[in-house]
Amino acid sequence: MDQTPRFNRALVEKYDRPGPRYTSYPTAPQFHTAFAIDDYRHAAEASNAVACPKPLSVYIHIPFCKSLCYYCACNKIITHKTERAAEYLRYLKQEITLQAALFDKSRKLTQLHLGGGTPTYLTSEQLAELMQALHQAFNLDDSDEHEFSLEVDPRTVTPAQIHELRQLGFNRLSFGVQDFDPAVQAAVNRLQSEEQTRALVEAARAAGFKSVSVDLIYGLPLQTVDSFDVTLDKIIALRPDRIAAYSYAHLPEQVAAQRLIRPEDMPPPERKLELLELSIRRLTEAGYVYIGMDHFALPDDELALARANGTLQRNFQGYSTHADCDLIGLGISSIGKVGDSYSQNVKLLSEYYARLDAAQLPVQRGYRLNEDDRLRREVIIGLMCHGRVNFAEIEAHHGIDFKTYFAESLAKLEEQVADGLVEIRDDALELLPQGQLMMRSVAMAFDAYLGSKQKGRFSRTV
């Protein structure tokens, strides 16, 4: 199957509508506070009781940053008071203890991701303390076959610290770059030199990291095709294993930080499509494989191999090569997925501390999937990870006739079929090359919560 996206400007414009990113199904707007701590405990108990319990994955949210990037919509706390990180770490260790008590010690923790905020706001000593707490509480996989990753702001670490991170067991890094152009960096308050990034990428390779990823954003203020082409030149020369090129969602009415961006600096809508087209052309010509959504990887990278052999996974951190795990979310606002449930922690630091002071899990809301949810999730994951849904497999797993059960969904795809985005055959539904970029639009046809049941607002699908 040809998985290389084919850019068709007219079709991209036509299907560039707001829609979910499907890091979960149902999506986070469906979570509710009726799902409480007891529901989470029951989900954890049930996950231990299955015949073959899944391995564990942990996501830890570190919310602190020393400066404000104007484009950022993450849950973050801007502060130079580093003692706040020490306090947060004390509470994280309490939550680790409470969470670990819910899961059988025999279950391996094979996947770990630190996100933010800025995870490297924590010092090397604090990160070592955090890893020690995880080792004491969980059965960590120390084989280096694990996937232990963290996001790195190149402005916050040195090459020596990169080596220290490797010694702590991390084997994957993601560097935030966004854009190397000085005018763009100034417009979003993120000044970062190319030399800083190059030195850290080289240090990561010397330290033996298995995968180095770089994040870019297109659609930022003052970006032009020519300026972003220069950034792509520099990134391609660095040859990271993975590249994520995200579309910037400018929502100043929802994200206070984005109000600091001058409206006159924002590029016109057609510029984003030009930048997307440029990114796809340059990266694929440079030998990168399109994984899905915003992600590209070198052909010998694990993501590309998993995409080719049908083992690619997707979770709240994006694409992954590891088998489906039960995901435990730690820290404010973090999201977990245990068994057939999702859960999310409180978003405010004061509430997080108060819950843990009372020896309570800081779970604020969540969702328990029903049979229809599980069925639709499997279909949507097939589209997002493999670009294909095999009808017989779905029918065998759920005891349905696919075309009968999803008659309404398939009818919604008539226009996409006519436009050559997707093909519906007797045995399968398959994205075509010019539909690869519109996989979210195709997946939306199987989402039971859009329309009259829809909650929340979404970014545009392209």
TIBA-189040 format. One record per residue (C-alpha): residue in three letters; x, y, z. Coordinates in nm, 2 decimals, m for minus. Layout:
% residues N
NODE type     xx     yy     zz
NODE  ala      X      Y      Z
...
***
This chain:
% residues 462
NODE type     xx     yy     zz
NODE  met   0.00   0.00   0.00
NODE  asp   0.14   0.34  m0.10
NODE  gln   0.15   0.54   0.23
NODE  thr   0.32   0.85   0.08
NODE  pro   0.08   1.15   0.11
NODE  arg  m0.01   1.32  m0.22
NODE  phe  m0.08   1.69  m0.17
NODE  asn  m0.38   1.81  m0.36
NODE  arg  m0.44   2.17  m0.28
NODE  ala  m0.81   2.18  m0.37
NODE  leu  m0.89   1.87  m0.17
NODE  val  m0.68   1.99   0.13
NODE  glu  m0.87   2.32   0.13
NODE  lys  m1.20   2.14   0.10
NODE  tyr  m1.15   1.90   0.39
NODE  asp  m0.96   2.13   0.62
NODE  arg  m1.23   2.14   0.89
NODE  pro  m1.21   2.13   1.27
NODE  gly  m1.19   1.78   1.41
NODE  pro  m1.04   1.56   1.68
NODE  arg  m0.68   1.44   1.67
NODE  tyr  m0.79   1.10   1.80
NODE  thr  m0.52   1.04   2.05
NODE  ser  m0.82   0.87   2.22
NODE  tyr  m1.17   0.77   2.13
NODE  pro  m1.40   0.89   2.27
NODE  thr  m1.20   1.22   2.29
NODE  ala  m1.13   1.42   2.60
NODE  pro  m1.44   1.65   2.57
NODE  gln  m1.65   1.34   2.65
NODE  phe  m1.48   1.29   2.99
NODE  his  m1.70   1.37   3.29
NODE  thr  m1.67   1.42   3.66
NODE  ala  m1.92   1.14   3.73
NODE  phe  m1.62   0.91   3.67
NODE  ala  m1.46   0.92   4.02
NODE  ile  m1.17   0.77   4.21
NODE  asp  m1.36   0.45   4.28
NODE  asp  m1.42   0.40   3.91
NODE  tyr  m1.05   0.44   3.85
NODE  arg  m0.96   0.19   4.13
NODE  his  m1.21  m0.06   3.98
NODE  ala  m1.05  m0.02   3.64
NODE  ala  m0.71  m0.08   3.78
NODE  glu  m0.83  m0.39   3.97
NODE  ala  m0.99  m0.53   3.65
NODE  ser  m0.67  m0.47   3.45
NODE  asn  m0.48  m0.68   3.70
NODE  ala  m0.74  m0.96   3.68
NODE  val  m0.73  m1.03   3.30
NODE  ala  m0.56  m1.35   3.18
NODE  cys  m0.26  m1.17   3.05
NODE  pro  m0.23  m0.82   3.21
NODE  lys  m0.09  m0.55   2.98
NODE  pro   0.25  m0.40   3.05
NODE  leu   0.24  m0.05   3.20
NODE  ser   0.32   0.29   3.05
NODE  val   0.36   0.61   3.26
NODE  tyr   0.32   0.97   3.15
NODE  ile   0.45   1.24   3.38
NODE  his   0.35   1.60   3.33
NODE  ile   0.61   1.86   3.44
NODE  pro   0.43   2.20   3.41
NODE  phe   0.71   2.45   3.48
NODE  cys   0.88   2.68   3.22
NODE  lys   1.12   2.96   3.28
NODE  ser   0.98   3.17   2.99
NODE  leu   0.65   3.19   2.80
NODE  cys   0.64   3.07   2.44
NODE  tyr   0.35   3.28   2.30
NODE  tyr   0.21   3.00   2.07
NODE  cys   0.19   2.74   2.35
NODE  ala  m0.15   2.60   2.46
NODE  cys  m0.01   2.34   2.71
NODE  asn  m0.09   2.34   3.08
NODE  lys   0.21   2.53   3.21
NODE  ile   0.34   2.75   3.50
NODE  ile   0.59   3.02   3.42
NODE  thr   0.83   3.07   3.71
NODE  his   1.19   3.12   3.80
NODE  lys   1.13   2.99   4.15
NODE  thr   1.30   2.66   4.11
NODE  glu   1.20   2.56   4.46
NODE  arg   0.85   2.51   4.32
NODE  ala   0.99   2.21   4.12
NODE  ala   1.13   2.06   4.43
NODE  glu   0.78   2.09   4.60
NODE  tyr   0.61   1.94   4.29
NODE  leu   0.86   1.65   4.29
NODE  arg   0.77   1.57   4.65
NODE  tyr   0.40   1.54   4.56
NODE  leu   0.47   1.35   4.24
NODE  lys   0.65   1.09   4.46
NODE  gln   0.34   1.06   4.67
NODE  glu   0.12   1.01   4.37
NODE  ile   0.37   0.74   4.23
NODE  thr   0.33   0.55   4.56
NODE  leu  m0.06   0.57   4.55
NODE  gln  m0.07   0.47   4.18
NODE  ala   0.18   0.18   4.21
NODE  ala  m0.02   0.02   4.49
NODE  leu  m0.31  m0.03   4.24
NODE  phe  m0.11  m0.25   4.00
NODE  asp   0.04  m0.59   4.04
NODE  lys   0.42  m0.57   4.09
NODE  ser   0.47  m0.84   3.83
NODE  arg   0.36  m0.60   3.55
NODE  lys   0.65  m0.44   3.37
NODE  leu   0.67  m0.07   3.32
NODE  thr   0.80  m0.07   2.96
NODE  gln   0.71   0.29   2.85
NODE  leu   0.77   0.62   3.02
NODE  his   0.73   0.97   2.88
NODE  leu   0.80   1.31   3.05
NODE  gly   0.61   1.60   2.90
NODE  gly   0.53   1.95   2.99
NODE  gly   0.58   2.24   3.03
NODE  thr   0.95   2.17   3.04
NODE  pro   1.06   1.84   3.18
NODE  thr   1.42   1.96   3.19
NODE  tyr   1.31   2.23   3.42
NODE  leu   1.40   1.96   3.68
NODE  thr   1.77   1.94   3.75
NODE  ser   1.96   1.62   3.67
NODE  glu   1.96   1.54   4.04
NODE  gln   1.58   1.59   4.06
NODE  leu   1.53   1.37   3.75
NODE  ala   1.75   1.10   3.91
NODE  glu   1.53   1.13   4.23
NODE  leu   1.22   1.09   4.02
NODE  met   1.36   0.78   3.84
NODE  gln   1.46   0.63   4.17
NODE  ala   1.10   0.67   4.30
NODE  leu   0.97   0.50   3.99
NODE  his   1.22   0.21   4.03
NODE  gln   1.11   0.16   4.39
NODE  ala   0.74   0.17   4.32
NODE  phe   0.71  m0.01   3.98
NODE  asn   0.87  m0.30   3.81
NODE  leu   1.07  m0.10   3.55
NODE  asp   1.21  m0.27   3.24
NODE  asp   1.58  m0.21   3.26
NODE  ser   1.67  m0.40   2.94
NODE  asp   1.69  m0.09   2.72
NODE  glu   1.42  m0.25   2.50
NODE  his   1.19  m0.01   2.69
NODE  glu   1.08   0.32   2.55
NODE  phe   1.18   0.59   2.80
NODE  ser   1.15   0.94   2.65
NODE  leu   1.13   1.30   2.74
NODE  glu   1.08   1.64   2.58
NODE  val   1.38   1.87   2.58
NODE  asp   1.39   2.25   2.55
NODE  pro   1.74   2.30   2.40
NODE  arg   1.77   2.63   2.59
NODE  thr   1.76   2.45   2.92
NODE  val   2.02   2.17   2.90
NODE  thr   2.39   2.12   2.81
NODE  pro   2.55   1.83   2.62
NODE  ala   2.68   1.69   2.95
NODE  gln   2.32   1.67   3.08
NODE  ile   2.22   1.48   2.77
NODE  his   2.47   1.21   2.87
NODE  glu   2.33   1.21   3.22
NODE  leu   1.98   1.16   3.09
NODE  arg   2.10   0.85   2.90
NODE  gln   2.26   0.72   3.22
NODE  leu   1.92   0.75   3.39
NODE  gly   1.77   0.51   3.14
NODE  phe   1.61   0.75   2.89
NODE  asn   1.67   0.62   2.53
NODE  arg   1.46   0.86   2.33
NODE  leu   1.46   1.24   2.31
NODE  ser   1.24   1.50   2.15
NODE  phe   1.39   1.85   2.09
NODE  gly   1.15   2.14   2.05
NODE  val   1.28   2.37   1.77
NODE  gln   0.96   2.51   1.60
NODE  asp   1.16   2.74   1.36
NODE  phe   1.52   2.86   1.33
NODE  asp   1.43   3.19   1.18
NODE  pro   1.53   3.47   1.43
NODE  ala   1.23   3.70   1.33
NODE  val   0.98   3.41   1.39
NODE  gln   1.15   3.32   1.71
NODE  ala   1.13   3.68   1.84
NODE  ala   0.76   3.69   1.74
NODE  val   0.68   3.39   1.96
NODE  asn   0.93   3.47   2.24
NODE  arg   1.14   3.16   2.19
NODE  leu   1.50   3.26   2.10
NODE  gln   1.71   2.95   2.03
NODE  ser   2.01   2.91   1.82
NODE  glu   2.08   2.64   1.56
NODE  glu   2.41   2.58   1.73
NODE  gln   2.24   2.49   2.06
NODE  thr   2.02   2.23   1.89
NODE  arg   2.30   2.08   1.68
NODE  ala   2.53   2.04   1.98
NODE  leu   2.25   1.85   2.17
NODE  val   2.16   1.63   1.88
NODE  glu   2.53   1.54   1.84
NODE  ala   2.55   1.47   2.22
NODE  ala   2.24   1.25   2.20
NODE  arg   2.40   1.04   1.93
NODE  ala   2.73   1.02   2.11
NODE  ala   2.54   0.91   2.43
NODE  gly   2.37   0.63   2.24
NODE  phe   2.01   0.75   2.23
NODE  lys   1.80   0.51   2.01
NODE  ser   1.59   0.79   1.86
NODE  val   1.62   1.16   1.83
NODE  ser   1.31   1.36   1.73
NODE  val   1.27   1.72   1.64
NODE  asp   0.94   1.92   1.66
NODE  leu   0.86   2.20   1.41
NODE  ile   0.55   2.42   1.38
NODE  tyr   0.42   2.57   1.06
NODE  gly   0.18   2.86   1.05
NODE  leu   0.37   3.07   1.31
NODE  pro   0.38   3.46   1.28
NODE  leu   0.61   3.60   1.01
NODE  gln   0.68   3.26   0.86
NODE  thr   0.73   3.26   0.48
NODE  val   0.78   2.97   0.24
NODE  asp   1.14   3.09   0.19
NODE  ser   1.22   3.13   0.56
NODE  phe   1.07   2.79   0.65
NODE  asp   1.26   2.63   0.36
NODE  val   1.58   2.74   0.53
NODE  thr   1.47   2.59   0.86
NODE  leu   1.39   2.26   0.68
NODE  asp   1.74   2.27   0.52
NODE  lys   1.90   2.29   0.86
NODE  ile   1.68   2.02   1.01
NODE  ile   1.74   1.78   0.72
NODE  ala   2.11   1.84   0.77
NODE  leu   2.08   1.74   1.13
NODE  arg   1.92   1.41   1.02
NODE  pro   1.70   1.34   1.32
NODE  asp   1.54   1.00   1.33
NODE  arg   1.19   1.15   1.36
NODE  ile   1.04   1.49   1.27
NODE  ala   0.70   1.62   1.38
NODE  ala   0.57   1.91   1.18
NODE  tyr   0.27   2.05   1.36
NODE  ser   0.01   2.29   1.23
NODE  tyr  m0.01   2.59   1.46
NODE  ala  m0.37   2.65   1.59
NODE  his  m0.41   3.02   1.66
NODE  leu  m0.69   3.05   1.91
NODE  pro  m0.62   3.37   2.11
NODE  glu  m0.98   3.38   2.24
NODE  gln  m0.90   3.05   2.42
NODE  val  m0.53   3.07   2.49
NODE  ala  m0.42   3.38   2.67
NODE  ala  m0.05   3.35   2.57
NODE  gln  m0.15   3.37   2.20
NODE  arg  m0.29   3.72   2.26
NODE  leu   0.07   3.84   2.28
NODE  ile   0.12   3.76   1.91
NODE  arg   0.06   4.06   1.70
NODE  pro  m0.24   3.99   1.47
NODE  glu  m0.06   4.17   1.18
NODE  asp   0.22   3.91   1.20
NODE  met   0.00   3.61   1.14
NODE  pro   0.03   3.45   0.80
NODE  pro  m0.28   3.43   0.57
NODE  pro  m0.46   3.09   0.57
NODE  glu  m0.32   3.00   0.23
NODE  arg   0.04   3.03   0.37
NODE  lys  m0.02   2.73   0.60
NODE  leu  m0.11   2.51   0.31
NODE  glu   0.20   2.63   0.12
NODE  leu   0.41   2.55   0.43
NODE  leu   0.25   2.21   0.46
NODE  glu   0.31   2.13   0.10
NODE  leu   0.67   2.24   0.13
NODE  ser   0.73   2.03   0.44
NODE  ile   0.59   1.71   0.28
NODE  arg   0.79   1.76  m0.04
NODE  arg   1.12   1.84   0.13
NODE  leu   1.10   1.57   0.40
NODE  thr   0.99   1.29   0.16
NODE  glu   1.25   1.39  m0.09
NODE  ala   1.51   1.37   0.19
NODE  gly   1.41   1.01   0.25
NODE  tyr   1.17   1.05   0.54
NODE  val   0.86   0.82   0.56
NODE  tyr   0.52   0.97   0.64
NODE  ile   0.39   0.80   0.95
NODE  gly   0.06   0.98   0.99
NODE  met  m0.08   1.30   1.11
NODE  asp   0.22   1.53   1.15
NODE  his   0.49   1.27   1.19
NODE  phe   0.78   1.16   0.96
NODE  ala   1.06   0.91   1.03
NODE  leu   1.37   0.77   0.86
NODE  pro   1.30   0.43   0.69
NODE  asp   1.50   0.23   0.94
NODE  asp   1.34   0.40   1.24
NODE  glu   1.11   0.18   1.46
NODE  leu   0.81   0.40   1.38
NODE  ala   0.85   0.35   1.01
NODE  leu   0.90  m0.02   1.05
NODE  ala   0.60  m0.05   1.27
NODE  arg   0.39   0.15   1.01
NODE  ala   0.50  m0.09   0.74
NODE  asn   0.44  m0.41   0.94
NODE  gly   0.11  m0.31   1.09
NODE  thr   0.22  m0.29   1.46
NODE  leu   0.20   0.09   1.50
NODE  gln   0.02   0.21   1.81
NODE  arg  m0.13   0.55   1.90
NODE  asn  m0.19   0.70   2.25
NODE  phe  m0.20   1.04   2.42
NODE  gln   0.17   1.10   2.34
NODE  gly   0.12   1.03   1.97
NODE  tyr   0.25   0.73   1.78
NODE  ser   0.44   0.45   1.95
NODE  thr   0.59   0.12   1.86
NODE  his   0.51  m0.05   2.19
NODE  ala   0.23  m0.30   2.24
NODE  asp  m0.09  m0.15   2.38
NODE  cys  m0.02  m0.07   2.74
NODE  asp  m0.22   0.04   3.04
NODE  leu  m0.13   0.41   3.07
NODE  ile  m0.09   0.58   3.41
NODE  gly  m0.10   0.96   3.41
NODE  leu   0.10   1.14   3.68
NODE  gly   0.10   1.51   3.76
NODE  ile  m0.15   1.79   3.70
NODE  ser  m0.38   1.75   3.40
NODE  ser  m0.22   1.42   3.29
NODE  ile  m0.44   1.16   3.12
NODE  gly  m0.44   0.79   3.16
NODE  lys  m0.59   0.49   2.99
NODE  val  m0.65   0.18   3.21
NODE  gly  m0.85  m0.11   3.07
NODE  asp  m1.17   0.03   2.91
NODE  ser  m1.14   0.37   3.09
NODE  tyr  m0.98   0.71   3.05
NODE  ser  m0.90   0.93   3.35
NODE  gln  m0.76   1.28   3.39
NODE  asn  m0.60   1.45   3.69
NODE  val  m0.70   1.79   3.83
NODE  lys  m0.55   2.08   3.64
NODE  leu  m0.47   2.32   3.92
NODE  leu  m0.16   2.28   4.13
NODE  ser  m0.35   2.38   4.45
NODE  glu  m0.61   2.10   4.39
NODE  tyr  m0.34   1.85   4.31
NODE  tyr  m0.15   1.92   4.64
NODE  ala  m0.48   1.92   4.84
NODE  arg  m0.58   1.58   4.70
NODE  leu  m0.24   1.43   4.78
NODE  asp  m0.23   1.59   5.13
NODE  ala  m0.55   1.39   5.19
NODE  ala  m0.38   1.08   5.06
NODE  gln  m0.63   1.07   4.76
NODE  leu  m0.56   1.01   4.40
NODE  pro  m0.59   1.34   4.21
NODE  val  m0.83   1.20   3.95
NODE  gln  m1.09   1.46   3.85
NODE  arg  m1.28   1.31   3.56
NODE  gly  m1.28   1.03   3.32
NODE  tyr  m1.48   0.80   3.10
NODE  arg  m1.57   0.43   3.08
NODE  leu  m1.61   0.29   2.73
NODE  asn  m1.91   0.09   2.62
NODE  glu  m1.91  m0.18   2.35
NODE  asp  m1.99   0.07   2.08
NODE  asp  m1.70   0.29   2.19
NODE  arg  m1.46   0.00   2.18
NODE  leu  m1.57  m0.10   1.84
NODE  arg  m1.54   0.25   1.70
NODE  arg  m1.21   0.30   1.87
NODE  glu  m1.07   0.00   1.69
NODE  val  m1.19   0.13   1.35
NODE  ile  m1.04   0.47   1.41
NODE  ile  m0.71   0.34   1.53
NODE  gly  m0.69   0.13   1.22
NODE  leu  m0.73   0.44   1.01
NODE  met  m0.49   0.65   1.21
NODE  cys  m0.22   0.39   1.24
NODE  his  m0.24   0.18   0.93
NODE  gly  m0.46   0.37   0.69
NODE  arg  m0.67   0.06   0.65
NODE  val  m0.96  m0.12   0.82
NODE  asn  m1.00  m0.49   0.76
NODE  phe  m1.37  m0.57   0.79
NODE  ala  m1.33  m0.94   0.87
NODE  glu  m1.10  m0.86   1.17
NODE  ile  m1.35  m0.61   1.31
NODE  glu  m1.64  m0.85   1.26
NODE  ala  m1.45  m1.14   1.43
NODE  his  m1.36  m0.92   1.73
NODE  his  m1.70  m0.77   1.78
NODE  gly  m1.95  m1.01   1.63
NODE  ile  m2.10  m0.77   1.38
NODE  asp  m2.15  m0.73   1.00
NODE  phe  m1.93  m0.43   0.93
NODE  lys  m2.13  m0.28   0.64
NODE  thr  m2.46  m0.32   0.82
NODE  tyr  m2.34  m0.18   1.15
NODE  phe  m2.16   0.11   0.99
NODE  ala  m2.40   0.18   0.71
NODE  glu  m2.45   0.54   0.83
NODE  ser  m2.08   0.60   0.86
NODE  leu  m2.00   0.45   0.52
NODE  ala  m2.27   0.67   0.37
NODE  lys  m2.10   0.98   0.52
NODE  leu  m1.79   0.88   0.32
NODE  glu  m1.95   0.90  m0.02
NODE  glu  m1.80   1.24  m0.09
NODE  gln  m1.45   1.13   0.02
NODE  val  m1.48   0.82  m0.20
NODE  ala  m1.58   1.03  m0.50
NODE  asp  m1.29   1.27  m0.44
NODE  gly  m1.04   0.98  m0.43
NODE  leu  m0.95   1.01  m0.06
NODE  val  m1.06   0.66   0.04
NODE  glu  m1.17   0.33  m0.12
NODE  ile  m1.44   0.11   0.02
NODE  arg  m1.39  m0.25  m0.11
NODE  asp  m1.57  m0.57  m0.02
NODE  asp  m1.31  m0.66   0.24
NODE  ala  m1.16  m0.34   0.36
NODE  leu  m1.16   0.04   0.38
NODE  glu  m0.84   0.20   0.27
NODE  leu  m0.69   0.55   0.26
NODE  leu  m0.56   0.64  m0.09
NODE  pro  m0.24   0.85  m0.13
NODE  gln  m0.42   1.18  m0.15
NODE  gly  m0.63   1.09   0.15
NODE  gln  m0.34   1.03   0.38
NODE  leu  m0.34   1.39   0.49
NODE  met  m0.71   1.38   0.55
NODE  met  m0.72   1.07   0.77
NODE  arg  m0.88   1.27   1.06
NODE  ser  m1.16   1.37   0.82
NODE  val  m1.22   1.01   0.73
NODE  ala  m1.21   0.89   1.09
NODE  met  m1.47   1.15   1.18
NODE  ala  m1.73   0.95   0.99
NODE  phe  m1.71   0.68   1.25
NODE  asp  m1.72   0.92   1.55
NODE  ala  m2.06   0.88   1.73
NODE  tyr  m2.01   1.20   1.93
NODE  leu  m1.97   1.46   1.66
NODE  gly  m2.27   1.67   1.56
NODE  ser  m2.55   1.70   1.82
NODE  lys  m2.35   1.52   2.09
NODE  gln  m2.03   1.72   2.03
NODE  lys  m1.85   1.89   2.31
NODE  gly  m1.55   2.12   2.29
NODE  arg  m1.37   2.28   2.00
NODE  phe  m1.11   2.11   1.79
NODE  ser  m0.82   2.22   1.57
NODE  arg  m0.84   2.20   1.19
NODE  thr  m0.78   1.86   1.05
NODE  val  m0.50   1.96   0.81
***
